[in-house]
Amino acid sequence: MADDKSFQLRIITPDRVFYEGEVMMVEFNTTEGEIGVLPGHIPLTVIVKPGVLRIYEQEGEKEAALHAGFAEILPEGVTILAEIIEWPGEIDQERALHAKERAEERLHSRTPETDIARAETALQRAIARIQVLK
């Protein structure tokens, strides 16, 4: 049970329950900017943007690459419904580096057919994966 120094964090993907446990704080990117959530946070629903998710537990810090989804923040807990989220050990570094290069090339050599939003999102996802591996 959560005390006043921790809260319940649940991260769910279409394939699995990625994480469930007591945490002291969680940080992640939203469409409005980076957010840090502590126990007792005001109720809020946000759209997740690609980036690094940081989980602060009593035992230490964990990081994962969080790509997209929604988060429900309540005073007693946070639930993140994620399309994709990966622990560092689940990430192929070479693939992430190549994805970053491809996205940068698409953005650099824009044509009228280039889907800029898609290329920018692909770049953000690749950068998140690379950051988690460092």
CNS distance restraints for C-alpha pairs under 8 A (distance, minus, plus):
assign (resid   1 and name CA) (resid  22 and name CA) 7.98 0.50 0.50
assign (resid   2 and name CA) (resid   6 and name CA) 5.38 0.50 0.50
assign (resid   2 and name CA) (resid   7 and name CA) 5.03 0.50 0.50
assign (resid   2 and name CA) (resid   8 and name CA) 6.59 0.50 0.50
assign (resid   2 and name CA) (resid  22 and name CA) 6.65 0.50 0.50
assign (resid   2 and name CA) (resid  76 and name CA) 7.59 0.50 0.50
assign (resid   3 and name CA) (resid   7 and name CA) 7.01 0.50 0.50
assign (resid   4 and name CA) (resid  39 and name CA) 6.44 0.50 0.50
assign (resid   4 and name CA) (resid  40 and name CA) 7.68 0.50 0.50
assign (resid   5 and name CA) (resid  24 and name CA) 6.04 0.50 0.50
assign (resid   5 and name CA) (resid  39 and name CA) 6.21 0.50 0.50
assign (resid   6 and name CA) (resid  22 and name CA) 6.09 0.50 0.50
assign (resid   6 and name CA) (resid  23 and name CA) 5.22 0.50 0.50
assign (resid   6 and name CA) (resid  24 and name CA) 4.37 0.50 0.50
assign (resid   6 and name CA) (resid  25 and name CA) 7.36 0.50 0.50
assign (resid   6 and name CA) (resid  38 and name CA) 7.55 0.50 0.50
assign (resid   6 and name CA) (resid  39 and name CA) 5.62 0.50 0.50
assign (resid   7 and name CA) (resid  22 and name CA) 5.40 0.50 0.50
assign (resid   7 and name CA) (resid  23 and name CA) 5.54 0.50 0.50
assign (resid   7 and name CA) (resid  24 and name CA) 6.44 0.50 0.50
assign (resid   7 and name CA) (resid  25 and name CA) 7.97 0.50 0.50
assign (resid   7 and name CA) (resid  38 and name CA) 7.79 0.50 0.50
assign (resid   7 and name CA) (resid  39 and name CA) 5.55 0.50 0.50
assign (resid   7 and name CA) (resid  76 and name CA) 5.60 0.50 0.50
assign (resid   7 and name CA) (resid  77 and name CA) 5.10 0.50 0.50
assign (resid   7 and name CA) (resid  78 and name CA) 7.70 0.50 0.50
assign (resid   8 and name CA) (resid  20 and name CA) 7.28 0.50 0.50
assign (resid   8 and name CA) (resid  21 and name CA) 5.67 0.50 0.50
assign (resid   8 and name CA) (resid  22 and name CA) 4.72 0.50 0.50
assign (resid   8 and name CA) (resid  23 and name CA) 6.33 0.50 0.50
assign (resid   8 and name CA) (resid  76 and name CA) 6.68 0.50 0.50
assign (resid   8 and name CA) (resid  77 and name CA) 4.54 0.50 0.50
assign (resid   8 and name CA) (resid  78 and name CA) 6.35 0.50 0.50
assign (resid   9 and name CA) (resid  19 and name CA) 7.34 0.50 0.50
assign (resid   9 and name CA) (resid  20 and name CA) 5.62 0.50 0.50
assign (resid   9 and name CA) (resid  21 and name CA) 5.54 0.50 0.50
assign (resid   9 and name CA) (resid  22 and name CA) 6.19 0.50 0.50
assign (resid   9 and name CA) (resid  23 and name CA) 6.52 0.50 0.50
assign (resid   9 and name CA) (resid  77 and name CA) 5.78 0.50 0.50
assign (resid   9 and name CA) (resid  78 and name CA) 4.94 0.50 0.50
assign (resid   9 and name CA) (resid  79 and name CA) 5.97 0.50 0.50
assign (resid   9 and name CA) (resid  80 and name CA) 7.95 0.50 0.50
assign (resid  10 and name CA) (resid  17 and name CA) 7.57 0.50 0.50
assign (resid  10 and name CA) (resid  18 and name CA) 7.73 0.50 0.50
assign (resid  10 and name CA) (resid  19 and name CA) 5.60 0.50 0.50
assign (resid  10 and name CA) (resid  20 and name CA) 4.49 0.50 0.50
assign (resid  10 and name CA) (resid  21 and name CA) 6.81 0.50 0.50
assign (resid  10 and name CA) (resid  78 and name CA) 6.34 0.50 0.50
assign (resid  10 and name CA) (resid  79 and name CA) 4.76 0.50 0.50
assign (resid  10 and name CA) (resid  80 and name CA) 6.24 0.50 0.50
assign (resid  11 and name CA) (resid  17 and name CA) 6.15 0.50 0.50
assign (resid  11 and name CA) (resid  18 and name CA) 5.37 0.50 0.50
assign (resid  11 and name CA) (resid  19 and name CA) 5.03 0.50 0.50
assign (resid  11 and name CA) (resid  20 and name CA) 6.48 0.50 0.50
assign (resid  11 and name CA) (resid  79 and name CA) 5.84 0.50 0.50
assign (resid  11 and name CA) (resid  80 and name CA) 4.69 0.50 0.50
assign (resid  11 and name CA) (resid  81 and name CA) 6.05 0.50 0.50
assign (resid  11 and name CA) (resid  82 and name CA) 6.90 0.50 0.50
assign (resid  12 and name CA) (resid  16 and name CA) 6.14 0.50 0.50
assign (resid  12 and name CA) (resid  17 and name CA) 4.54 0.50 0.50
assign (resid  12 and name CA) (resid  18 and name CA) 5.53 0.50 0.50
assign (resid  12 and name CA) (resid  19 and name CA) 7.12 0.50 0.50
assign (resid  12 and name CA) (resid  79 and name CA) 7.64 0.50 0.50
assign (resid  12 and name CA) (resid  80 and name CA) 6.23 0.50 0.50
assign (resid  12 and name CA) (resid  81 and name CA) 5.05 0.50 0.50
assign (resid  12 and name CA) (resid  82 and name CA) 6.02 0.50 0.50
assign (resid  13 and name CA) (resid  17 and name CA) 6.23 0.50 0.50
assign (resid  13 and name CA) (resid  18 and name CA) 6.65 0.50 0.50
assign (resid  13 and name CA) (resid  81 and name CA) 5.96 0.50 0.50
assign (resid  13 and name CA) (resid  82 and name CA) 4.99 0.50 0.50
assign (resid  13 and name CA) (resid  83 and name CA) 5.69 0.50 0.50
assign (resid  13 and name CA) (resid  84 and name CA) 6.54 0.50 0.50
assign (resid  13 and name CA) (resid  85 and name CA) 7.59 0.50 0.50
assign (resid  14 and name CA) (resid  82 and name CA) 7.72 0.50 0.50
assign (resid  14 and name CA) (resid  83 and name CA) 6.78 0.50 0.50
assign (resid  18 and name CA) (resid  85 and name CA) 7.74 0.50 0.50
assign (resid  22 and name CA) (resid  57 and name CA) 6.96 0.50 0.50
assign (resid  23 and name CA) (resid  55 and name CA) 6.89 0.50 0.50
assign (resid  23 and name CA) (resid  56 and name CA) 5.77 0.50 0.50
assign (resid  23 and name CA) (resid  57 and name CA) 4.63 0.50 0.50
assign (resid  23 and name CA) (resid  58 and name CA) 6.97 0.50 0.50
assign (resid  24 and name CA) (resid  38 and name CA) 6.43 0.50 0.50
assign (resid  24 and name CA) (resid  39 and name CA) 6.98 0.50 0.50
assign (resid  24 and name CA) (resid  56 and name CA) 5.57 0.50 0.50
assign (resid  24 and name CA) (resid  57 and name CA) 5.63 0.50 0.50
assign (resid  24 and name CA) (resid  58 and name CA) 6.91 0.50 0.50
assign (resid  25 and name CA) (resid  36 and name CA) 6.88 0.50 0.50
assign (resid  25 and name CA) (resid  37 and name CA) 5.52 0.50 0.50
assign (resid  25 and name CA) (resid  38 and name CA) 4.90 0.50 0.50
assign (resid  25 and name CA) (resid  39 and name CA) 7.29 0.50 0.50
assign (resid  25 and name CA) (resid  55 and name CA) 6.29 0.50 0.50
assign (resid  25 and name CA) (resid  56 and name CA) 5.09 0.50 0.50
assign (resid  25 and name CA) (resid  57 and name CA) 7.32 0.50 0.50
assign (resid  26 and name CA) (resid  36 and name CA) 5.72 0.50 0.50
assign (resid  26 and name CA) (resid  37 and name CA) 5.35 0.50 0.50
assign (resid  26 and name CA) (resid  38 and name CA) 7.10 0.50 0.50
assign (resid  26 and name CA) (resid  53 and name CA) 7.24 0.50 0.50
assign (resid  26 and name CA) (resid  54 and name CA) 5.58 0.50 0.50
assign (resid  26 and name CA) (resid  55 and name CA) 4.70 0.50 0.50
assign (resid  26 and name CA) (resid  56 and name CA) 6.03 0.50 0.50
assign (resid  27 and name CA) (resid  34 and name CA) 7.08 0.50 0.50
assign (resid  27 and name CA) (resid  35 and name CA) 5.55 0.50 0.50
assign (resid  27 and name CA) (resid  36 and name CA) 4.31 0.50 0.50
assign (resid  27 and name CA) (resid  37 and name CA) 6.34 0.50 0.50
assign (resid  27 and name CA) (resid  53 and name CA) 5.69 0.50 0.50
assign (resid  27 and name CA) (resid  54 and name CA) 5.06 0.50 0.50
assign (resid  27 and name CA) (resid  55 and name CA) 6.73 0.50 0.50
assign (resid  28 and name CA) (resid  34 and name CA) 5.65 0.50 0.50
assign (resid  28 and name CA) (resid  35 and name CA) 5.66 0.50 0.50
assign (resid  28 and name CA) (resid  36 and name CA) 6.81 0.50 0.50
assign (resid  28 and name CA) (resid  48 and name CA) 7.59 0.50 0.50
assign (resid  28 and name CA) (resid  51 and name CA) 6.72 0.50 0.50
assign (resid  28 and name CA) (resid  52 and name CA) 6.13 0.50 0.50
assign (resid  28 and name CA) (resid  53 and name CA) 4.63 0.50 0.50
assign (resid  28 and name CA) (resid  54 and name CA) 6.56 0.50 0.50
assign (resid  28 and name CA) (resid  66 and name CA) 7.86 0.50 0.50
assign (resid  29 and name CA) (resid  33 and name CA) 5.69 0.50 0.50
assign (resid  29 and name CA) (resid  34 and name CA) 4.21 0.50 0.50
assign (resid  29 and name CA) (resid  35 and name CA) 6.15 0.50 0.50
assign (resid  29 and name CA) (resid  48 and name CA) 5.97 0.50 0.50
assign (resid  29 and name CA) (resid  49 and name CA) 5.24 0.50 0.50
assign (resid  29 and name CA) (resid  50 and name CA) 6.56 0.50 0.50
assign (resid  29 and name CA) (resid  51 and name CA) 5.77 0.50 0.50
assign (resid  29 and name CA) (resid  52 and name CA) 7.29 0.50 0.50
assign (resid  29 and name CA) (resid  53 and name CA) 7.51 0.50 0.50
assign (resid  30 and name CA) (resid  34 and name CA) 5.77 0.50 0.50
assign (resid  30 and name CA) (resid  35 and name CA) 6.93 0.50 0.50
assign (resid  30 and name CA) (resid  46 and name CA) 6.46 0.50 0.50
assign (resid  30 and name CA) (resid  47 and name CA) 5.51 0.50 0.50
assign (resid  30 and name CA) (resid  48 and name CA) 4.38 0.50 0.50
assign (resid  30 and name CA) (resid  49 and name CA) 4.70 0.50 0.50
assign (resid  30 and name CA) (resid  50 and name CA) 7.90 0.50 0.50
assign (resid  31 and name CA) (resid  46 and name CA) 7.61 0.50 0.50
assign (resid  31 and name CA) (resid  47 and name CA) 5.92 0.50 0.50
assign (resid  31 and name CA) (resid  48 and name CA) 6.32 0.50 0.50
assign (resid  31 and name CA) (resid  49 and name CA) 5.53 0.50 0.50
assign (resid  37 and name CA) (resid  41 and name CA) 6.33 0.50 0.50
assign (resid  39 and name CA) (resid  75 and name CA) 6.07 0.50 0.50
assign (resid  39 and name CA) (resid  76 and name CA) 6.58 0.50 0.50
assign (resid  39 and name CA) (resid  77 and name CA) 7.38 0.50 0.50
assign (resid  40 and name CA) (resid  74 and name CA) 7.29 0.50 0.50
assign (resid  40 and name CA) (resid  75 and name CA) 3.85 0.50 0.50
assign (resid  40 and name CA) (resid  76 and name CA) 6.17 0.50 0.50
assign (resid  41 and name CA) (resid  73 and name CA) 7.10 0.50 0.50
assign (resid  41 and name CA) (resid  74 and name CA) 6.26 0.50 0.50
assign (resid  41 and name CA) (resid  75 and name CA) 4.74 0.50 0.50
assign (resid  41 and name CA) (resid  76 and name CA) 7.94 0.50 0.50
assign (resid  42 and name CA) (resid  73 and name CA) 7.28 0.50 0.50
assign (resid  42 and name CA) (resid  74 and name CA) 6.19 0.50 0.50
assign (resid  42 and name CA) (resid  75 and name CA) 5.84 0.50 0.50
assign (resid  43 and name CA) (resid  72 and name CA) 7.60 0.50 0.50
assign (resid  43 and name CA) (resid  73 and name CA) 5.33 0.50 0.50
assign (resid  43 and name CA) (resid  74 and name CA) 4.47 0.50 0.50
assign (resid  43 and name CA) (resid  75 and name CA) 6.41 0.50 0.50
assign (resid  44 and name CA) (resid  72 and name CA) 6.10 0.50 0.50
assign (resid  44 and name CA) (resid  73 and name CA) 5.03 0.50 0.50
assign (resid  44 and name CA) (resid  74 and name CA) 6.70 0.50 0.50
assign (resid  45 and name CA) (resid  70 and name CA) 7.24 0.50 0.50
assign (resid  45 and name CA) (resid  71 and name CA) 5.65 0.50 0.50
assign (resid  45 and name CA) (resid  72 and name CA) 4.62 0.50 0.50
assign (resid  45 and name CA) (resid  73 and name CA) 6.03 0.50 0.50
assign (resid  46 and name CA) (resid  70 and name CA) 5.76 0.50 0.50
assign (resid  46 and name CA) (resid  71 and name CA) 5.30 0.50 0.50
assign (resid  46 and name CA) (resid  72 and name CA) 6.73 0.50 0.50
assign (resid  47 and name CA) (resid  68 and name CA) 7.69 0.50 0.50
assign (resid  47 and name CA) (resid  69 and name CA) 6.07 0.50 0.50
assign (resid  47 and name CA) (resid  70 and name CA) 4.56 0.50 0.50
assign (resid  47 and name CA) (resid  71 and name CA) 6.41 0.50 0.50
assign (resid  48 and name CA) (resid  67 and name CA) 7.40 0.50 0.50
assign (resid  48 and name CA) (resid  68 and name CA) 5.16 0.50 0.50
assign (resid  48 and name CA) (resid  69 and name CA) 4.96 0.50 0.50
assign (resid  48 and name CA) (resid  70 and name CA) 5.26 0.50 0.50
assign (resid  48 and name CA) (resid  71 and name CA) 6.75 0.50 0.50
assign (resid  49 and name CA) (resid  66 and name CA) 7.77 0.50 0.50
assign (resid  49 and name CA) (resid  67 and name CA) 6.28 0.50 0.50
assign (resid  49 and name CA) (resid  68 and name CA) 5.41 0.50 0.50
assign (resid  49 and name CA) (resid  69 and name CA) 7.40 0.50 0.50
assign (resid  50 and name CA) (resid  65 and name CA) 7.56 0.50 0.50
assign (resid  50 and name CA) (resid  66 and name CA) 5.64 0.50 0.50
assign (resid  50 and name CA) (resid  67 and name CA) 4.02 0.50 0.50
assign (resid  50 and name CA) (resid  68 and name CA) 5.70 0.50 0.50
assign (resid  50 and name CA) (resid 121 and name CA) 7.33 0.50 0.50
assign (resid  50 and name CA) (resid 124 and name CA) 5.77 0.50 0.50
assign (resid  50 and name CA) (resid 125 and name CA) 5.46 0.50 0.50
assign (resid  50 and name CA) (resid 128 and name CA) 6.67 0.50 0.50
assign (resid  51 and name CA) (resid  65 and name CA) 6.00 0.50 0.50
assign (resid  51 and name CA) (resid  66 and name CA) 5.57 0.50 0.50
assign (resid  51 and name CA) (resid  67 and name CA) 6.33 0.50 0.50
assign (resid  51 and name CA) (resid 124 and name CA) 6.80 0.50 0.50
assign (resid  51 and name CA) (resid 125 and name CA) 6.72 0.50 0.50
assign (resid  51 and name CA) (resid 127 and name CA) 7.56 0.50 0.50
assign (resid  51 and name CA) (resid 128 and name CA) 4.67 0.50 0.50
assign (resid  51 and name CA) (resid 129 and name CA) 7.98 0.50 0.50
assign (resid  52 and name CA) (resid  63 and name CA) 6.60 0.50 0.50
assign (resid  52 and name CA) (resid  64 and name CA) 5.82 0.50 0.50
assign (resid  52 and name CA) (resid  65 and name CA) 4.87 0.50 0.50
assign (resid  52 and name CA) (resid  66 and name CA) 5.88 0.50 0.50
assign (resid  52 and name CA) (resid 128 and name CA) 5.50 0.50 0.50
assign (resid  52 and name CA) (resid 129 and name CA) 7.80 0.50 0.50
assign (resid  52 and name CA) (resid 131 and name CA) 7.22 0.50 0.50
assign (resid  52 and name CA) (resid 132 and name CA) 6.53 0.50 0.50
assign (resid  53 and name CA) (resid  63 and name CA) 5.55 0.50 0.50
assign (resid  53 and name CA) (resid  64 and name CA) 5.22 0.50 0.50
assign (resid  53 and name CA) (resid  65 and name CA) 6.09 0.50 0.50
assign (resid  53 and name CA) (resid  66 and name CA) 5.88 0.50 0.50
assign (resid  54 and name CA) (resid  61 and name CA) 6.82 0.50 0.50
assign (resid  54 and name CA) (resid  62 and name CA) 5.80 0.50 0.50
assign (resid  54 and name CA) (resid  63 and name CA) 4.68 0.50 0.50
assign (resid  54 and name CA) (resid  64 and name CA) 6.78 0.50 0.50
assign (resid  55 and name CA) (resid  61 and name CA) 5.59 0.50 0.50
assign (resid  55 and name CA) (resid  62 and name CA) 5.07 0.50 0.50
assign (resid  55 and name CA) (resid  63 and name CA) 6.26 0.50 0.50
assign (resid  56 and name CA) (resid  60 and name CA) 5.95 0.50 0.50
assign (resid  56 and name CA) (resid  61 and name CA) 4.57 0.50 0.50
assign (resid  56 and name CA) (resid  62 and name CA) 6.58 0.50 0.50
assign (resid  57 and name CA) (resid  61 and name CA) 5.96 0.50 0.50
assign (resid  57 and name CA) (resid  62 and name CA) 7.83 0.50 0.50
assign (resid  63 and name CA) (resid  87 and name CA) 6.91 0.50 0.50
assign (resid  63 and name CA) (resid  88 and name CA) 7.50 0.50 0.50
assign (resid  63 and name CA) (resid 132 and name CA) 6.33 0.50 0.50
assign (resid  64 and name CA) (resid  85 and name CA) 6.62 0.50 0.50
assign (resid  64 and name CA) (resid  86 and name CA) 5.43 0.50 0.50
assign (resid  64 and name CA) (resid  87 and name CA) 4.65 0.50 0.50
assign (resid  64 and name CA) (resid  88 and name CA) 6.24 0.50 0.50
assign (resid  64 and name CA) (resid 129 and name CA) 8.00 0.50 0.50
assign (resid  64 and name CA) (resid 132 and name CA) 6.10 0.50 0.50
assign (resid  65 and name CA) (resid  85 and name CA) 5.46 0.50 0.50
assign (resid  65 and name CA) (resid  86 and name CA) 5.17 0.50 0.50
assign (resid  65 and name CA) (resid  87 and name CA) 6.58 0.50 0.50
assign (resid  65 and name CA) (resid  88 and name CA) 7.52 0.50 0.50
assign (resid  65 and name CA) (resid 125 and name CA) 7.75 0.50 0.50
assign (resid  65 and name CA) (resid 128 and name CA) 5.44 0.50 0.50
assign (resid  65 and name CA) (resid 129 and name CA) 5.37 0.50 0.50
assign (resid  65 and name CA) (resid 132 and name CA) 6.17 0.50 0.50
assign (resid  66 and name CA) (resid  82 and name CA) 7.29 0.50 0.50
assign (resid  66 and name CA) (resid  84 and name CA) 6.32 0.50 0.50
assign (resid  66 and name CA) (resid  85 and name CA) 4.44 0.50 0.50
assign (resid  66 and name CA) (resid  86 and name CA) 6.70 0.50 0.50
assign (resid  66 and name CA) (resid 125 and name CA) 7.97 0.50 0.50
assign (resid  66 and name CA) (resid 128 and name CA) 7.42 0.50 0.50
assign (resid  67 and name CA) (resid  82 and name CA) 7.30 0.50 0.50
assign (resid  67 and name CA) (resid  83 and name CA) 6.89 0.50 0.50
assign (resid  67 and name CA) (resid  84 and name CA) 5.49 0.50 0.50
assign (resid  67 and name CA) (resid  85 and name CA) 6.05 0.50 0.50
assign (resid  67 and name CA) (resid 125 and name CA) 5.91 0.50 0.50
assign (resid  67 and name CA) (resid 128 and name CA) 7.87 0.50 0.50
assign (resid  68 and name CA) (resid  82 and name CA) 5.70 0.50 0.50
assign (resid  68 and name CA) (resid  83 and name CA) 5.46 0.50 0.50
assign (resid  68 and name CA) (resid  84 and name CA) 6.41 0.50 0.50
assign (resid  69 and name CA) (resid  80 and name CA) 7.10 0.50 0.50
assign (resid  69 and name CA) (resid  81 and name CA) 5.45 0.50 0.50
assign (resid  69 and name CA) (resid  82 and name CA) 4.28 0.50 0.50
assign (resid  69 and name CA) (resid  83 and name CA) 5.48 0.50 0.50
assign (resid  69 and name CA) (resid  84 and name CA) 7.92 0.50 0.50
assign (resid  70 and name CA) (resid  80 and name CA) 5.80 0.50 0.50
assign (resid  70 and name CA) (resid  81 and name CA) 5.29 0.50 0.50
assign (resid  70 and name CA) (resid  82 and name CA) 6.53 0.50 0.50
assign (resid  71 and name CA) (resid  78 and name CA) 6.93 0.50 0.50
assign (resid  71 and name CA) (resid  79 and name CA) 5.64 0.50 0.50
assign (resid  71 and name CA) (resid  80 and name CA) 4.26 0.50 0.50
assign (resid  71 and name CA) (resid  81 and name CA) 6.17 0.50 0.50
assign (resid  72 and name CA) (resid  78 and name CA) 5.70 0.50 0.50
assign (resid  72 and name CA) (resid  79 and name CA) 5.24 0.50 0.50
assign (resid  72 and name CA) (resid  80 and name CA) 6.41 0.50 0.50
assign (resid  73 and name CA) (resid  77 and name CA) 6.27 0.50 0.50
assign (resid  73 and name CA) (resid  78 and name CA) 4.58 0.50 0.50
assign (resid  73 and name CA) (resid  79 and name CA) 6.65 0.50 0.50
assign (resid  74 and name CA) (resid  78 and name CA) 6.05 0.50 0.50
assign (resid  86 and name CA) (resid  90 and name CA) 5.84 0.50 0.50
assign (resid  86 and name CA) (resid  91 and name CA) 6.70 0.50 0.50
assign (resid  87 and name CA) (resid  91 and name CA) 7.01 0.50 0.50
assign (resid  87 and name CA) (resid 132 and name CA) 7.95 0.50 0.50
assign (resid  88 and name CA) (resid 129 and name CA) 7.61 0.50 0.50
assign (resid  88 and name CA) (resid 132 and name CA) 5.89 0.50 0.50
assign (resid  88 and name CA) (resid 133 and name CA) 5.55 0.50 0.50
assign (resid  91 and name CA) (resid  96 and name CA) 7.61 0.50 0.50
assign (resid  91 and name CA) (resid 129 and name CA) 6.79 0.50 0.50
assign (resid  91 and name CA) (resid 133 and name CA) 7.82 0.50 0.50
assign (resid  92 and name CA) (resid  96 and name CA) 6.28 0.50 0.50
assign (resid  93 and name CA) (resid  97 and name CA) 6.19 0.50 0.50
assign (resid  93 and name CA) (resid 129 and name CA) 7.79 0.50 0.50
assign (resid  93 and name CA) (resid 130 and name CA) 6.86 0.50 0.50
assign (resid  93 and name CA) (resid 133 and name CA) 7.50 0.50 0.50
assign (resid  94 and name CA) (resid  98 and name CA) 6.20 0.50 0.50
assign (resid  95 and name CA) (resid  99 and name CA) 6.09 0.50 0.50
assign (resid  96 and name CA) (resid 100 and name CA) 6.20 0.50 0.50
assign (resid  96 and name CA) (resid 126 and name CA) 5.20 0.50 0.50
assign (resid  96 and name CA) (resid 127 and name CA) 7.73 0.50 0.50
assign (resid  96 and name CA) (resid 129 and name CA) 6.41 0.50 0.50
assign (resid  96 and name CA) (resid 130 and name CA) 6.48 0.50 0.50
assign (resid  97 and name CA) (resid 101 and name CA) 6.32 0.50 0.50
assign (resid  97 and name CA) (resid 126 and name CA) 6.96 0.50 0.50
assign (resid  97 and name CA) (resid 130 and name CA) 7.23 0.50 0.50
assign (resid  98 and name CA) (resid 102 and name CA) 6.16 0.50 0.50
assign (resid  99 and name CA) (resid 103 and name CA) 6.14 0.50 0.50
assign (resid  99 and name CA) (resid 122 and name CA) 7.31 0.50 0.50
assign (resid  99 and name CA) (resid 123 and name CA) 7.26 0.50 0.50
assign (resid  99 and name CA) (resid 126 and name CA) 5.99 0.50 0.50
assign (resid 100 and name CA) (resid 104 and name CA) 6.12 0.50 0.50
assign (resid 100 and name CA) (resid 122 and name CA) 7.39 0.50 0.50
assign (resid 100 and name CA) (resid 123 and name CA) 5.36 0.50 0.50
assign (resid 100 and name CA) (resid 126 and name CA) 5.18 0.50 0.50
assign (resid 100 and name CA) (resid 127 and name CA) 6.74 0.50 0.50
assign (resid 101 and name CA) (resid 105 and name CA) 6.08 0.50 0.50
assign (resid 102 and name CA) (resid 106 and name CA) 6.21 0.50 0.50
assign (resid 103 and name CA) (resid 107 and name CA) 6.27 0.50 0.50
assign (resid 103 and name CA) (resid 119 and name CA) 5.30 0.50 0.50
assign (resid 103 and name CA) (resid 120 and name CA) 7.01 0.50 0.50
assign (resid 103 and name CA) (resid 122 and name CA) 6.08 0.50 0.50
assign (resid 103 and name CA) (resid 123 and name CA) 5.24 0.50 0.50
assign (resid 104 and name CA) (resid 108 and name CA) 5.99 0.50 0.50
assign (resid 104 and name CA) (resid 119 and name CA) 7.75 0.50 0.50
assign (resid 104 and name CA) (resid 123 and name CA) 6.79 0.50 0.50
assign (resid 105 and name CA) (resid 109 and name CA) 5.99 0.50 0.50
assign (resid 106 and name CA) (resid 110 and name CA) 5.99 0.50 0.50
assign (resid 106 and name CA) (resid 114 and name CA) 7.11 0.50 0.50
assign (resid 106 and name CA) (resid 119 and name CA) 6.56 0.50 0.50
assign (resid 107 and name CA) (resid 114 and name CA) 7.92 0.50 0.50
assign (resid 107 and name CA) (resid 116 and name CA) 6.74 0.50 0.50
assign (resid 107 and name CA) (resid 119 and name CA) 6.50 0.50 0.50
assign (resid 107 and name CA) (resid 120 and name CA) 7.46 0.50 0.50
assign (resid 110 and name CA) (resid 114 and name CA) 5.79 0.50 0.50
assign (resid 110 and name CA) (resid 116 and name CA) 8.00 0.50 0.50
assign (resid 114 and name CA) (resid 119 and name CA) 7.95 0.50 0.50
assign (resid 115 and name CA) (resid 119 and name CA) 6.27 0.50 0.50
assign (resid 116 and name CA) (resid 120 and name CA) 6.06 0.50 0.50
assign (resid 117 and name CA) (resid 121 and name CA) 6.16 0.50 0.50
assign (resid 118 and name CA) (resid 122 and name CA) 6.14 0.50 0.50
assign (resid 119 and name CA) (resid 123 and name CA) 6.19 0.50 0.50
assign (resid 120 and name CA) (resid 124 and name CA) 6.21 0.50 0.50
assign (resid 121 and name CA) (resid 125 and name CA) 6.18 0.50 0.50
assign (resid 122 and name CA) (resid 126 and name CA) 6.22 0.50 0.50
assign (resid 123 and name CA) (resid 127 and name CA) 6.12 0.50 0.50
assign (resid 124 and name CA) (resid 128 and name CA) 6.13 0.50 0.50
assign (resid 125 and name CA) (resid 129 and name CA) 6.32 0.50 0.50
assign (resid 126 and name CA) (resid 130 and name CA) 6.25 0.50 0.50
assign (resid 127 and name CA) (resid 131 and name CA) 6.03 0.50 0.50
assign (resid 128 and name CA) (resid 132 and name CA) 6.25 0.50 0.50
assign (resid 129 and name CA) (resid 133 and name CA) 6.49 0.50 0.50
assign (resid 130 and name CA) (resid 134 and name CA) 6.61 0.50 0.50
